[in-house]
Structures are given as C-alpha cells and as structure tokens.
Amino acid sequence: MTAFEPSGDALGAMAAKGVFARDDSVQIVGLGGKEMEEAGVELLAHTSDEAAMGLHALGEVMRVKRLVDKVKQWLGENDASLHVAVDSPAANFPVCKVARNHSMNVVHLAAPQMWAWAPWRIKKMRRLTDHIMCLLPFEPAWFKERGVDATFIGHPAMATSKAKPLQLKGDSPKVLLLPGSRSSEIKSNLPMQLRIFELLKKEFSTASACIACREEDVPRVQPLAGEVPVAGDKLHEALEWADVALTTSGTVSLHVMQHAVPMVGMYKVGLISRIGAKLLLNTPYRLLPNLIAGKEVVPEFIPCGDSTRTIARSVIQLLRDPSALETQRRMLSDEASQYAAHQPSEEAAAIILKHV
C-alpha cells in the first residue's frame, strides 16, 4: 500500500483498518504516514510529512524515484500479491509498473481524475490496474465505459459525525475560514479569506469568524490570523458553529457538504496556473459538490487571482438572501444523501481482499 500525501495517508489508514477487521492475518507493508502506521501498516518510509511535501519539482521527482527504488528492493526480497495505490497517480504509477513486473494485482484507492484532464491516460490505467475504488459517485460509469472496472465506495469525509458547536464570542453571521492544509495553500488562501471577512464586516457589523485547520497547521495559521480565533482539529465543531464557509477546493468541501453549511469555494493560484487550468481542465466545475451534482450548487472561484472583492460580493449576496441559503443547504443535503448507504472502510476492504 503506497500513499504519498496526508490525504492518501488517511485513505490508506481507513482501508487498512477495514482489512484488519476482516482478516487480522493479512500483512500490509508500504509507504505512508502516521495514520497508516497507527492502523497497522508496516512502513518502508514515511512519505506524508510536511518536509516531504515542500520540495521543489526536481526534488519531488528524486524523492519519488528513491521511494520507488525502495519498494523495488523490498519486492525483490519479499513476496506480495497485491499493490494498493492510494491517490497520487503521478507518484504511484511507477510503483504500479514495479508491481506488475512482479506479477502482482493492482487496485487504486481514489480514482485519478482523468475525467477532468488528460483522459488519454486511460490506456495506462487499463495496463496498471485491476480495479478502481471511486470516491465520487459519477466516476465508475466513466471508467467502465473505457474498459476499467470501478466501484463507488463512498467517502470517509461523508461519515455522519455528531459534534457540539464551538463556543466562541461573536454574533452572526458566523463565517468559517478553511484555508487548506499545505503551507503554500495557507499562505495563498488565508490572507485573501481574511480580507474577504473584513469586507463582510463592513456589511454585517456583528459578523464573527473562525479559522479551522489541522492541529499541526496551527503554528502556520496563527501568525496570519490576527484576532480571528483558530480551531485545530475541530472541523466538525466549527462547521456546526458556522452560518457560511469560505472553503478551498479538495476534500474539505465534502465535510462542509456533509454538514450542509452554505459555502463559497475559492483557491488562489498564480497566473500561469490559472492559464494552465483553463487550457487543460475539461470540466466546467472544480469544487467537489458541484462536480458531484453536475451543476453549480456552490459559487466557486477556482482558480482565482486577486478576486477578493468579487468573492466578497458573492458571499454578501448569499448572506442577504435567506432563500438562497436554504436552497443551497437543501441541495447540499440532497447530494450528500448519495453517500448515506456506503461504508467506505468495509467496502474498500472487501475489494482489496478479493484481489489478494
């Protein structure tokens, strides 16, 4: 089982727990982080810490090569029947090739987003997988139409969570800022989100805000936060507190959807990345709730440059329209309902053990 980022580490841990619950005699060895290790995976190397994620492009290429070589060496000395490639297709495809050279089955946990860009890579996918475990409900049909077996297993972010709202000073509207997890994301998105909140306060004098992030990111967030409180590892409590969320793209938007909190999506990138996105991406939406719905449920500005005032106007318009807030809540709940019947840990484990 190989994961290269914190999100992959969490997914891998989820699947490993499901496997061990079904068959505790299975041995899982691989690449990952703290969560996979705590779940019982024997790690050949730690791959999802912040230092590993902060490398420049050439450094990242060399890091992946060293890790692939480590897997290759281990497989030369040990027998394994299955490779579970978790997320990060660019890093995992070389490992898949090594696994195939050792006559192993290969399954992917989280589908590479070929439907969004580079659909021609499907030929490589057909060679390098036996099954894809999909986290988005529309993905299996896309892959099956192109000759790749795939199953929708739900998503751990959509698990029902009971949490009491944060107890914070301040009045409504209560605005939750979700700046992302990587250092680069926080530095790009949080200052913009704080400027948006300042504009909101000019329209709503009683507005209050909170920033939610991982506990390990608090030292990065705190220096930028000013007087806005920071909640580490309190995402569900923060979402129960919030009237509206300013969220980056990615898995966090699913957590917001699961709580049916109205949101506006944003993700600040440079000019070159914005141009590249327009040229390469072939989907009209970037935010996961919109992709799942196949229409704009949530206003999104992804990617965006200096769009602070434009985004602030969108949030103000939403907050001034109770019917729009209620409509978005209802639509988010409707889309979230597709996940209600799924147990991703159990379903991932069943597929993994089927291919061992």
N, C-alpha and C positions, 0 to 999 in steps of 0.2 A: 504494500500500500504506500503510494507516494503522493505527498502533498507539499506544496512549495510556498503557500501563503497562509496567514492566520485564518482566513475563511475556509480554506481547504483543510487545515488542521481541525477545525470544528466539525466539518462534514465527515472527515475520516474517523474522528472520535465517535461520532454518532453511529456510523456504520459498524465500527469495531465493537461497540457495546452491544449492538444488536446481534452480531455474530457470536460473541462470547455467551450471550444469554441463551442462544440456541444450542451451542456446542462449545463447551469450555476446553475441549481438547485441541481446538484449532490454534495454530501458531501464526501470528501476524507480525511480520518484520517489515521495516521500511523507513521512509523519510517523512518527517513531520515535526510537530512541536509539542508543547506542554500538554495540550488536551489529548492528543493521541497517545502520548506516553502514559498519562494517568488512566487512560481507558484500557491499557494493557498491551499496546503495540511496542515491540522491541525496536528502538530507533537505531538505525545505522548512522544518522546525522540529524541534527536539529536544523530545520530549514525555514522556520516561520518567525524568527525573532526580528526585531526592528533593525538590527545591524545588517542582517542578510537582505532585508527589503530595501535598504537605502543605497544600494550600489548603482553606479552608472552603467550604461548599456553594455560596454565591453566587460566590466566586472561581473555583471549578471550572466553573460554568456560563459565566462570562465567558471563561475560558481556552478552553473548547471552542468557544465562538462565534468567538473570534478565529482559532482554528485552522481552523475550517470556512470562514471568510471567506478565509483564505489559500489553501486548496485551491480554493475557488470562483474566486478571482482567477487562480490558475495554470491551471485548466482553461479559463478564458476566453481564455487566450493560447496554449495548447498543446493538441495532440490526444492523447487517451489512449483505449484501447479497453476497459480492464478496471480495476475497483476491487477490491482485495483488502482487505476489512475484517477486521482482526485483533483478536479478542477485544473487550472493552469495548463492548458493544452500545449502551449509552446514549449514548456519545460518537460511535460510528460510524454510527448510523442517520441523523443529519443529513448526514453525508458521503455516505452511500448515496443519499439523496434528490438531492443535487447531482449525483452520478454519473449517476443515472437521467435527470436533466434534460439531460445531455449525451449521452444515448443510449448509455451505457456498460453493459456487462455488469458484474455484481457477484457475487463469491463471498465467503463468510465462512470464515475460518480459525479454528476453535473455535466450536462451536455455542453460541448464547445459551441459558442454562439455563431455557428456557421450560417444560420438563417439571417443573422444581422450583417455579416460581412464575410467575404471570401468563401462563398458557397462551393467554389471549385475544390476546396479541401476535402469534400465528401469522399473522394476517391481514396485519399489517405486514411480517412476514418474507416472506410469499409475494410481496408487491409489491417488496421490496427485496433479493431475492437470486435468483440463478440456480442456485446450488449451495452446500451447506454441507459443509465438511471437518470431520468429527467426531473428537474425541479420546477419546471414551468409546464402548465397543462397542455399548451399547444405544440410542444416540441416533439412528442412521439410520432404524431402524424407526419410532420415534416421529414423526420429521419426515415420512417418506414416507407414513405413514397420514394425514397432514394436508396432503398435496399439495406438499411441498417436497423437491426432490432432495437427497440427502445421501449421503456416503460416509465410512466409518470408515477413517482413515489411520494409526492407531496414535498413539503419543505419544513425543516425544523423551526424556521423562523415563524411558521404559522401555527405552532402548537399553542393551545389555549393556555393563557397564563393569568393567574389571579394575583393582583398586586394592589396595594393601597396607594392612593395618590401621594406624591411628595407633599410635605408640609412646608411651604415656602411663603415668605412675606410677599405682598403684592396682590394686585387685583387683576381683573380681566380687561382685555383679552390676554390669556396666558400663552406665551409664544415659546415653543421649544426649538432650540437650535441644534441641528445634527450635522456637524461639520465633516464627518468621515473619520477614518482611523489612522491612515498613514500620515506621517509628519508632513509630507508635501500637500496632502489634501487639507489638513488642518490649517496650514499656513495660507493656502489659497482661498479656502471657503469661509473660515470663521470670521476674518475681518470683514468680508463682504456681508455675511449674515448679521454681524453686529451693527454695521452701517444701516442695513435694512431695518433692524429693530429701532434704531434711533429715528428713522423716518416714520416708523409706525407710531412712536410715542408722540410725535407732533400731531397725529390724527386722533390717537387714543391716549389721553393723558394718564389713564390708570393702567396702561399696559405693563405687564411684567414678563420677564424672560428667564429661561434656564438653559444651560448647555448640558447635553448628555453625551457621555463618551465612555470608553473603556477606562477602568481604573488606572491602567498602565499609561494611558494618554493624558491623565490629569496634569502632570508636570509640564506637558507641552501646551495644554489648553489654558491653564491658569494665568500665565503671563500675558495672554492676549485678551482674557475675559473681562478685565476691569472690575466693575462692581457686580457683574452678572454672575449668579451662583453656578457652580459646576457640580454635576452629579456623576460620579464614577460608578460604573456597573449598576446603574439604577434606571435602565432604559424603560422597562415596563412601568415602573412607578412614575417616571417622568411623562410617559405617554398617557397614563391615567390622569395626570395633573393638567395636561395641555389642552388648550382650545384649538390650536393650529400648530403645525410643524413646518419649519424650513429645513428641508432634507436634501442631502446629496443623493446621487444615484447609488444603486447597489442593494445589498440585502436589507439594509436598514429600512428602505422604503416598504419592504414586506412587513416588517414589525409594525410600522405605522399603519399599514393597511389592516393588519390583524386587529389592531385596536380601534379601527375606523375613525382615526383622527384626521380631519381635513388637513391637506398639506399642499405645499408648492415645492416643486423639485428644481434643483439648481446644481451646477457643477462647473466651477470656473477653471478654464484651461487657457493656454496661450493661443495666439493667432494661428500658428502652424497646425496645432492640434485641432482647432475648430475647422480649418480648411480641410484637413485630412478626414475629419468625421463626415463632412458634407460629401466628400468625394467617394469614400469607401463604404459608409454605412447605408444599407438599403432598406431600413425600416423607418417609418415616419416618427416613431417614438423611441425614447431611451429609458424612461423610468419604468420599472417593472410593473406597477399597477396598470399603466397604460398599455404595455406590451401584452399583458395577460388579458385585458379587456378588449384589445384590438381597436381602441378608440381613446380619445383624451378624457380620462376621468379626472386627472390631476393636471393643473397647469405646470408645464415644465420648461425650464430654460437650461437645456443640456445639449452641448456645452455652451457656456456663456463667457463673455469677456467682462467689461465693466458695465454690467446691466443692473446696477444697484437700484436706480430709480424705477426702472421698468418692472423689476421684480417686486419692489415695494408697492407699486400701484396695483399689481395683481393681487397681493396679499390684502391690501386695504379694500379692494373691490370685493374680495371673498368675505372678509370680516363684516362688511357693511350689508351683506345680503344673507339673512338667516336662511332663506330658502335654498340658496346656493350651498351653504354649509351643510344643510340637512341632505340635500341631493347628493353631495359628494360622500357623506357618511354612508348613505344607503347604497350607493354604487360600490364603495369600497367593501362593505359587508357582503354584497352580492358576489363580488369577485373572490373574496376570501372564503366563501362557502364551498368553492371547488376543492379546498384543502381539508375540509372537515372530516371526511371519511378516511383519510390516509394517516398511516403511522410510518413515517419515513425510516426510522431505525429498523423496524421489523421488516419492512418491505425491501430495504437495501440488503439486509442480512439474508433474506430468502434468495434473492438474485445472486448474491456473492456465493453462497454455499451451493447453489445449483450449478455454478460454473467451476467449482473447485475440482 
